[in-house]
């Protein structure tokens, strides 16, 4: 709702989990909704495989279509509110985690939402997060309603959230958590306003980059599936080879299933496969219980060779084709809704801050601090109104900034490139040092509003 800046069919927002449905929010020429049973038989939509989850799920699945600019670039799957308690979990009537896993394998980004004043990770939420195993690179976390607590409480909440997530998600990396208040109402607590704005901007950039990376992500999924299929073939063919031809088939099957962890280790050594490419042992054992091992196929080396050839050669040429196509096409970025509110004008991100300060003022922004800078300048013994690089360096290194940064500042401040600084160039250098010390990035080239007045080229007027 925050990103689209408009209501969509089936949307209900409240303090408790108010939606018990999966809603696919997609672009459409007119506003409307399509129920789940009709959706899974539509050949134009990518949901046909969801029919295997049965009517209990399809009755709680729908597609909302609306003519929204944001949805031209991305589609959003709004999942049901996570519930706590065994009764709630059973009453869904379908395998909630399996459905989440199906979506997780196909989407580009998974966003977990937490409220700053209500942090518990319920059993169902914990199970839901565990179902994203193998998709850790897609997960981002949003700590919402952060304006409802003060700074001290927010630090404690953030720490508690990271601790809780660390217990559920077993990855060595720390998940990226975006802190903010993601709705259009006034902030209840404004002391962290700048933090919320910066965090929202980072989240927007992350979402806006998704359309550009979509083709590479699909190729990545193809490589992942090919590697898993190859490992699967090794496992199945090994089980087939070990089966007796006439007697004791059932006992041998039970023995092979119980020995599956050992078989994995044996195959890892034999074919030099990473342990991370094998399916989960418990899940594989459950699936094999219902299978007839005698109907399994033997290994076909030619097919394995074809997969290896694809991974070694074909994928590389596909990558170069994707890069070529991307360079020829205009950069695709998500527009509309909340994304447009931070792109231009005085409320754009970073406007009036750092190097952008004073961009819309007539007076040179450095002028207000120039008297203080001039005092330092004249203590450095200028000759003919200029100080040498050695004198400037003695003053500039007192900022304790590294030489690589000070070198860049020198390059920007020495407008005429004569290897010396006059009083205006020196004031500019001090201003750029202040920008960096305040935590802002330096510009790549000097913006026109920062150029010292005496170094500005006069406008040429035609006679």
C-alpha positions in Angstrom: 0.0 0.0 0.0 2.9 2.3 0.9 4.7 1.6 -2.4 1.7 1.8 -4.7 0.1 4.8 -2.9 -3.4 3.4 -3.7 -5.7 0.7 -2.5 -5.9 -2.6 -4.4 -8.8 -5.1 -4.5 -8.8 -7.5 -1.5 -6.6 -5.2 0.6 -7.4 -4.8 4.3 -5.0 -3.1 6.7 -5.4 -3.4 10.5 -3.4 -3.8 13.8 -3.9 -7.6 13.7 -3.3 -10.1 10.8 -6.3 -9.2 8.7 -5.6 -11.0 5.4 -5.8 -14.8 5.3 -5.1 -14.9 1.5 -2.2 -14.8 -0.8 -2.8 -11.8 -3.1 -0.8 -11.4 -6.3 -0.8 -7.6 -7.0 -0.2 -7.2 -10.7 -0.6 -4.6 -13.5 -3.8 -4.5 -15.4 -5.6 -2.0 -17.7 -8.6 -2.0 -15.4 -9.0 -2.6 -11.7 -10.4 -6.0 -10.7 -9.6 -9.3 -9.1 -9.3 -12.9 -10.3 -10.0 -15.8 -7.9 -7.4 -18.6 -7.4 -9.2 -21.4 -9.3 -9.5 -19.3 -12.4 -6.0 -17.9 -12.0 -4.2 -21.3 -12.1 -5.8 -22.2 -15.4 -4.9 -18.9 -17.1 -2.0 -19.6 -19.5 -0.9 -16.0 -19.4 -0.2 -16.0 -15.7 2.8 -17.9 -14.1 0.7 -19.7 -11.4 -0.4 -23.0 -13.1 1.8 -25.2 -10.9 0.0 -23.9 -7.8 -3.0 -26.1 -8.6 -1.2 -29.0 -6.7 -1.9 -27.3 -3.4 -5.6 -28.0 -3.7 -8.8 -26.1 -3.2 -8.1 -25.1 0.4 -5.2 -23.0 -0.9 -6.9 -21.8 -4.1 -9.8 -20.5 -2.2 -7.3 -18.2 -0.4 -5.4 -17.1 -3.4 -6.4 -14.3 -5.7 -4.9 -11.8 -8.2 -5.5 -8.0 -7.9 -5.0 -6.1 -11.1 -4.8 -2.3 -11.3 -3.4 0.3 -13.6 -0.5 1.4 -11.4 2.8 2.7 -12.7 4.9 0.8 -10.1 3.3 -2.5 -11.2 4.5 -2.0 -14.8 8.0 -3.0 -13.6 7.4 -5.3 -10.6 4.6 -7.6 -9.3 4.1 -8.1 -5.6 2.9 -11.2 -3.7 1.2 -10.1 -0.5 1.3 -13.1 1.9 -1.2 -13.7 4.7 -0.5 -12.3 8.2 1.6 -14.7 10.2 -0.4 -16.3 13.0 0.8 -17.9 16.3 -0.6 -21.0 18.0 -1.0 -24.6 16.8 -4.8 -24.3 16.2 -4.2 -21.4 13.7 -1.5 -23.3 11.8 -3.7 -26.4 11.4 -6.8 -24.5 10.4 -5.2 -23.1 7.2 -6.0 -26.4 5.5 -3.0 -26.4 3.3 0.8 -26.6 3.7 1.6 -22.9 4.3 5.4 -23.4 4.3 5.3 -25.3 1.0 3.4 -22.5 -0.7 5.9 -20.0 0.7 8.8 -22.1 -0.6 7.2 -22.3 -4.1 7.0 -18.5 -4.2 10.4 -18.0 -2.7 12.1 -20.0 -5.4 10.6 -17.8 -8.1 10.7 -14.3 -6.8 13.6 -11.7 -6.9 13.2 -10.3 -3.4 11.7 -11.6 -0.1 10.8 -8.9 2.5 10.1 -9.9 6.1 8.1 -7.3 8.0 8.5 -6.7 11.8 6.8 -4.1 14.0 9.1 -2.2 16.4 6.6 -2.5 19.3 5.7 -6.2 18.7 8.8 -8.3 18.0 8.0 -11.9 18.8 8.9 -14.5 16.1 6.0 -17.0 16.4 6.4 -20.7 15.7 4.7 -20.3 12.3 6.9 -17.3 11.4 10.0 -19.3 12.4 8.9 -22.2 10.2 8.1 -19.8 7.4 11.6 -18.3 7.5 13.2 -21.7 7.6 11.2 -22.6 4.4 13.4 -19.9 2.6 16.5 -22.1 3.1 18.7 -21.6 0.1 17.2 -18.2 -0.8 19.1 -16.2 1.8 20.5 -13.8 -0.7 16.9 -12.7 -1.6 15.9 -11.9 2.0 15.6 -8.3 3.3 14.1 -7.3 6.7 12.0 -4.2 7.4 11.6 -3.0 10.9 8.4 -1.0 10.5 6.6 1.5 12.9 10.0 2.6 14.2 8.6 6.1 14.9 6.5 4.6 17.7 9.6 4.2 20.0 12.3 6.6 21.0 16.0 6.3 20.0 17.0 4.3 23.1 14.2 1.8 22.8 14.9 1.5 19.0 18.5 0.5 19.7 17.2 -2.2 22.1 14.5 -3.4 19.6 17.1 -3.5 16.7 19.5 -5.6 18.9 16.7 -8.0 20.0 15.6 -8.4 16.3 19.1 -9.3 15.1 19.4 -11.7 18.0 16.1 -13.4 17.2 16.9 -13.6 13.5 20.3 -15.1 14.2 18.6 -18.0 15.9 16.2 -18.7 13.0 18.4 -17.9 10.0 21.6 -19.9 10.1 23.8 -17.8 7.9 27.2 -16.3 8.7 26.2 -12.9 7.2 24.0 -10.4 9.0 20.7 -9.7 7.2 20.1 -6.2 5.9 17.5 -4.5 8.1 15.7 -1.4 6.9 14.3 0.8 9.8 11.5 3.2 9.2 7.8 4.1 9.3 6.3 2.9 6.0 3.0 4.7 5.7 2.0 8.2 4.7 1.0 9.4 8.2 2.9 12.0 10.3 5.8 10.5 12.3 4.9 10.1 16.0 8.6 10.5 17.0 10.7 12.7 14.7 14.1 12.5 16.4 15.2 9.7 13.9 13.7 11.4 10.8 17.0 11.5 8.9 17.7 7.9 9.6 14.3 6.8 8.4 14.7 8.8 5.2 18.1 7.3 4.4 16.8 3.8 5.2 13.7 4.2 3.0 16.0 5.5 0.2 18.2 2.4 0.5 15.2 0.1 0.3 13.8 1.9 -2.7 17.2 1.6 -4.5 17.2 -2.1 -3.7 13.7 -2.6 -5.2 14.3 -0.3 -8.2 17.4 -2.4 -9.2 15.3 -5.6 -9.5 14.1 -5.3 -13.1 17.7 -4.8 -14.4 18.9 -8.0 -12.6 15.9 -10.2 -13.5 17.5 -11.9 -16.5 20.7 -12.6 -14.6 18.7 -14.0 -11.7 16.8 -16.4 -14.1 20.1 -17.6 -15.5 21.4 -18.1 -12.0 18.3 -20.2 -11.2 18.8 -22.2 -14.3 22.5 -23.0 -13.3 21.3 -23.9 -9.8 18.6 -26.3 -11.1 21.1 -27.9 -13.5 23.5 -28.6 -10.7 20.7 -30.0 -8.5 19.4 -32.2 -11.3 22.9 -33.6 -11.9 23.3 -34.5 -8.2 19.7 -36.0 -8.1 20.7 -38.2 -11.1 23.8 -39.5 -9.2 21.7 -40.3 -6.1 18.8 -42.1 -8.0 21.2 -44.1 -10.2 23.2 -45.2 -7.2 20.0 -46.5 -5.4 19.0 -48.3 -8.6 22.4 -50.0 -8.9 22.3 -51.2 -5.3 18.9 -52.9 -5.6 18.8 -56.7 -5.9 17.3 -58.1 -9.1 15.0 -60.7 -7.5 14.7 -61.1 -3.7 14.9 -58.9 -0.6 14.0 -55.7 -2.4 12.0 -54.2 0.4 14.7 -54.8 3.0 17.3 -53.4 0.8 15.2 -50.3 0.2 14.9 -49.7 3.9 18.6 -50.2 4.4 19.5 -47.7 1.5 17.1 -45.1 2.9 18.7 -45.3 6.4 22.2 -45.2 4.9 21.4 -42.1 2.8 23.8 -39.8 4.8 26.7 -42.3 4.1 25.7 -42.5 0.4 25.8 -38.7 0.2 29.4 -38.7 1.5 30.4 -41.5 -0.9 29.0 -39.6 -3.9 30.7 -36.4 -2.8 34.1 -38.1 -2.8 33.5 -40.1 -6.0 32.2 -37.2 -8.2 33.8 -34.2 -6.3 30.5 -32.6 -5.5 30.0 -30.0 -2.8 27.9 -31.0 0.2 25.7 -27.9 -0.3 24.5 -29.3 -3.6 22.7 -32.3 -2.1 19.0 -32.2 -1.1 18.1 -32.2 2.6 18.6 -35.8 4.0 15.3 -36.0 6.1 13.2 -34.6 3.3 14.8 -37.0 0.7 14.3 -40.0 3.1 10.6 -39.1 3.4 10.1 -38.9 -0.4 12.0 -42.1 -1.1 9.7 -44.1 1.3 6.9 -44.0 -1.3 9.1 -44.7 -4.3 9.7 -48.0 -6.2 13.5 -48.2 -6.5 13.3 -50.8 -9.3 11.7 -48.2 -11.6 14.6 -45.8 -11.2 16.8 -45.2 -14.3 20.5 -46.0 -14.6 23.0 -43.1 -15.0 23.3 -41.9 -18.6 26.9 -40.4 -18.9 25.9 -38.6 -22.2 23.2 -36.6 -20.5 25.6 -35.7 -17.6 28.2 -34.7 -20.2 25.6 -32.5 -21.9 24.8 -30.7 -18.6 28.6 -30.2 -17.9 29.0 -28.8 -21.4 26.1 -26.4 -20.9 27.5 -25.1 -17.6 31.1 -24.8 -18.9 30.4 -23.2 -22.3 26.8 -22.3 -23.1 26.2 -20.3 -20.0 29.2 -18.0 -20.7 27.8 -17.1 -24.1 24.4 -16.5 -22.6 25.9 -14.1 -20.1 27.6 -12.1 -22.8 24.3 -12.0 -24.7 22.5 -10.7 -21.7 25.1 -8.0 -21.0 25.0 -7.0 -24.7 21.2 -6.7 -24.6 21.3 -4.7 -21.3 23.8 -2.2 -22.8 21.6 -1.7 -25.9 18.4 -1.2 -24.0 17.5 1.8 -21.8 18.0 1.2 -18.1 14.8 -0.1 -16.6 13.9 1.2 -13.2 10.7 1.1 -11.1 8.7 4.4 -11.3 5.5 5.7 -9.8 3.9 5.5 -6.4 6.2 6.2 -3.4 9.3 5.9 -5.7 8.6 9.2 -7.4 8.4 11.1 -4.1 12.1 10.9 -3.5 13.5 11.5 -7.0 13.4 15.3 -7.6 12.7 18.7 -5.9 13.7 19.9 -2.5 12.4 16.7 -0.8 14.6 14.4 -2.9 17.1 12.3 -1.0 20.1 14.3 0.1 18.8 17.6 -1.2 20.4 20.6 0.6 22.9 18.3 2.3 26.6 17.7 1.8 27.8 18.8 -1.6 24.2 19.6 -2.6 23.9 22.3 0.1 23.4 25.7 -1.4 22.5 24.4 -4.9 19.5 26.7 -5.2 21.0 29.8 -3.5 22.3 32.8 -5.3 25.1 33.4 -2.8 28.2 31.1 -2.8 27.5 28.6 0.1 31.1 28.7 1.3 30.9 32.5 1.9 29.2 32.1 5.3 32.3 30.3 6.8 34.9 32.1 4.7 35.9 34.7 7.3 37.0 31.8 9.6 38.8 30.1 6.8 40.5 33.4 5.8 42.1 33.7 9.3 43.7 30.3 8.8 44.7 31.1 5.2 46.7 34.2 6.2 48.6 32.3 9.0 50.0 30.1 6.2 52.1 33.0 4.7 50.5 33.4 1.2 52.7 34.8 -1.6 50.9 37.0 -4.1 47.6 35.9 -2.6 48.3 32.2 -2.9 49.6 29.4 -0.7 51.8 26.5 -2.0 50.8 22.8 -1.9 53.1 22.2 1.0 51.5 24.9 3.2 48.0 23.7 2.3 49.0 20.1 3.1 50.1 21.0 6.6 46.7 22.5 7.3 44.6 19.8 5.5 46.2 16.9 7.3 45.0 18.2 10.6 41.5 16.9 9.5 43.0 13.4 10.0 41.4 12.3 6.7 43.4 9.8 4.6 45.7 11.0 1.8 43.4 9.4 -0.8 40.5 11.6 0.3 42.6 14.8 0.8 44.1 14.2 -2.7 40.6 14.2 -4.2 39.7 17.4 -2.2 42.8 19.1 -3.5 41.9 18.2 -7.1 38.4 19.6 -6.7 39.6 22.8 -4.9 42.4 23.7 -7.2 40.0 25.1 -9.9 42.7 26.6 -12.2 45.1 23.6 -11.8 48.1 25.8 -11.0 49.2 23.7 -8.0 48.4 26.6 -5.5 45.3 27.8 -3.7 44.0 31.3 -3.4 41.8 32.4 -0.5 38.6 31.2 -2.3 40.1 27.9 -3.3 41.4 27.3 0.2 37.9 28.1 1.7 36.5 25.6 -0.8 39.0 22.9 0.3 38.0 23.5 3.9 34.3 23.3 3.0 34.9 20.0 1.2 36.8 18.6 4.2 33.8 19.6 6.4 31.4 17.8 4.0 33.5 14.6 4.3 33.8 14.9 8.1 30.0 15.3 8.4 29.7 11.8 6.8 28.7 12.8 3.2 30.3 11.7 0.0 32.5 14.0 -2.1 31.2 14.8 -5.7 33.0 13.3 -8.6 33.3 16.7 -10.3 32.9 20.1 -8.7 29.2 21.2 -9.0 28.7 24.6 -10.5 27.3 26.1 -7.3 30.5 25.3 -5.4 32.8 26.9 -8.0 34.4 30.0 -6.3 32.9 33.3 -7.7 36.3 34.5 -9.1 36.8 31.3 -11.0 33.3 31.3 -12.7 33.4 31.9 -16.4 31.4 35.0 -17.4 28.3 34.4 -19.6 29.0 35.2 -23.3 26.4 37.5 -24.8 25.8 37.6 -28.5 26.0 41.0 -30.2 
